[in-house]
Amino acid sequence: MDKKGFIQIYTGDGKGKTTAALGLAIRAAGHGMKTYIGQFMKGQHYGEMTALFDDPCITIEQYGDIKCIRREQVTQKHIDQAHIGLKSARKAMLSKQYDIVILDEINIAIWFNLITTEEVLAFLNDRHENVEVILTGRKAPNELIEYADLVTEMNEVKHYFNRGVKARNGIER
């Protein structure tokens, strides 16, 4: 497939960043395109892991703990997991097996100081021009926003979490 790949960012405090990236991966699979999804700071089971497990066009790997953490709880293990994830994603991107590489929650991994903006920019600079790269997560750094070709910000207008509703299987996880 002869195309130019772009860099897309899905960011903001609203719901739907990962969902949008997964939707793009499913759309691409419908055209026979292959997608690598590296999920940073995620080690829990999410529905997409089951739904896409056998899809020959989509590969998902997770780099994180089962338990969610806050910024002040970061350990060297979390930093190491993020670096392993970026290294694995780079290997996938350079393998020429994938048309799309999604770095899910990479922006928040930067905000948590697990990875630096410079490391992600170096990753982006290494990509082949035909590879589409999607970066998701709240708090995308300005340097990445400037570098990207497309930036979508999800804004929360109203959310049922504010009424105490927990994450639900099949909807949020």
Secondary structure, 3 states (H helix, E strand, C coil): CCCCCCEEEEECCCCCHHHHHHHHHHHHHCCCCCEEEEEECCCCCCHHHHHCCCCCCEEEEEECCCCCCCHHHCCHHHHHHHHHHHHHHHHHHHCCCCCEEEEECHHHHHHCCCCCHHHHHHHHHHCCCCCEEEEECCCCCHHHHHHCCEEEECCCCCCHHHHCCCCCCCCCC
